[in-house]
């Protein structure tokens, strides 16, 4: 015969399992909703559009449910271990500028950008001739230390497959104070509305449905680690090296956190911090 105490424990376990199922379903619905919106409008952007494109997950039940007794077998699985190192000491940039830097990039030269991150070095070959304003801006910002000690604040692993960086605020709302024009939107690599793996492109505030927000790029950019279905609305201005793709895979394999309703971001589980960014001309 089951005692009252045993029955109470059984009911508590069943209640916990129902909660876990509801939370899992809520996260699943949230991911689907986010991927559908992201696929339609593109990468989460800076400013208010970033919050608009990402809807919040359903809320958990009230905190009184936390008193239910939990057995070890019913505990939620632990998060994947962080594959990255601790960030270097330093502070993120706070300086902004009122206008785009004067165009001084040499369109005939080769430019590379090196991101020394906590997860490994990601080298990028930049397309100065095809996207001179973008490369010029990145050379300027890197020289100012703008990207140093900043986090890569968003990883998407459903619908589109990108790591987004370039915001010292780490929220997806920051920028250098100026905007740059869209460029190279007819790049030959963009076929069938697909940004292929290895593409480096600009985030922006373009709303395809309203057809508003052109030429709104700032400092935020995204690295495509797997072919992603996106309309050609985001300036492609570089490609990731083979070694850099391995670093991106390591970051992607660690997964993403549930969406933060305050920012709309799904942060990577890995601690991805750009310790130092440099642009080199050759």
RADAPE-V965465 format. One record per pair of residues at least 24 apart in sequence whose C-alpha atoms are under 7 Angstrom apart, sorted by sequence separation. I is the first residue (numbers start at 1). J is the second residue. If there is no record, write none. Layout:
I_J + I_J
This chain:
199_223 + 200_224 + 225_249 + 107_132 + 198_223 + 199_224 + 30_56 + 198_224 + 30_57 + 105_132 + 197_224 + 198_225 + 196_224 + 197_225 + 197_226 + 27_57 + 103_133 + 196_226 + 197_227 + 204_234 + 26_57 + 87_118 + 105_136 + 196_227 + 203_234 + 26_58 + 86_118 + 104_136 + 182_214 + 195_227 + 196_228 + 202_234 + 85_118 + 103_136 + 182_215 + 194_227 + 195_228 + 201_234 + 202_235 + 84_118 + 85_119 + 181_215 + 194_228 + 195_229 + 201_235 + 202_236 + 84_119 + 180_215 + 181_216 + 194_229 + 195_230 + 201_236 + 101_137 + 179_215 + 180_216 + 181_217 + 193_229 + 194_230 + 200_236 + 201_237 + 23_60 + 179_216 + 180_217 + 193_230 + 199_236 + 200_237 + 201_238 + 179_217 + 180_218 + 193_231 + 200_238 + 179_218 + 193_232 + 199_238 + 200_239 + 178_218 + 199_239 + 200_240 + 198_239 + 199_240 + 176_218 + 190_232 + 198_240 + 175_218 + 176_219 + 175_219 + 134_180 + 133_180 + 185_232 + 198_245 + 185_233 + 185_234 + 185_235 + 184_235 + 185_236 + 16_68 + 131_183 + 167_219 + 183_235 + 184_236 + 93_146 + 131_184 + 166_219 + 167_220 + 182_235 + 130_184 + 166_220 + 165_220 + 166_221 + 12_68 + 13_69 + 92_148 + 165_221 + 12_69 + 13_70 + 92_149 + 164_221 + 165_222 + 91_149 + 92_150 + 164_222 + 90_149 + 163_222 + 164_223 + 9_69 + 162_222 + 163_223 + 162_223 + 163_224 + 162_224 + 161_224 + 162_225 + 161_225 + 161_226 + 161_228 + 160_228 + 160_229 + 93_168 + 92_168 + 100_178 + 97_176 + 98_177 + 99_178 + 100_179 + 96_176 + 97_177 + 98_178 + 100_180 + 96_177 + 97_178 + 171_263 + 156_256 + 155_256 + 131_237 + 127_237 + 156_266 + 126_237 + 127_238 + 154_265 + 155_266 + 126_238 + 154_266 + 155_267 + 125_238 + 126_239 + 154_267 + 155_268 + 124_238 + 125_239 + 153_267 + 154_268 + 124_239 + 125_240 + 124_240 + 123_240 + 124_241 + 123_241 + 39_159 + 152_272 + 39_160 + 123_244 + 151_272 + 152_273 + 50_172 + 122_244 + 151_273 + 35_158 + 121_244 + 150_273 + 151_274 + 35_159 + 149_273 + 150_274 + 122_247 + 149_274 + 46_172 + 47_173 + 148_274 + 149_275 + 45_172 + 46_173 + 120_247 + 147_274 + 148_275 + 149_276 + 46_174 + 119_247 + 148_276 + 147_276 + 148_277 + 147_277 + 142_277 + 143_278 + 142_278 + 142_279 + 139_279 + 119_272 + 118_272 + 117_272 + 118_273 + 49_205 + 117_273 + 118_274 + 117_274 + 118_275 + 45_203 + 46_204 + 116_274 + 117_275 + 45_204 + 46_205 + 115_274 + 116_275 + 43_203 + 45_205 + 116_276 + 115_276 + 116_277 + 115_277 + 114_277 + 115_278 + 114_278 + 113_278 + 114_279 + 41_207 + 113_279 + 41_208 + 112_279 + 113_280 + 111_279 + 112_280 + 111_280 + 112_281 + 111_281 + 110_281 + 111_282 + 109_281 + 110_282 + 109_282 + 80_254 + 84_270 + 87_273 + 82_269 + 83_270 + 84_271 + 88_275 + 42_230 + 82_270 + 87_275 + 82_271 + 39_229 + 39_230 + 57_261 + 56_261 + 55_264 + 54_264 + 51_263 + 51_264 + 50_264
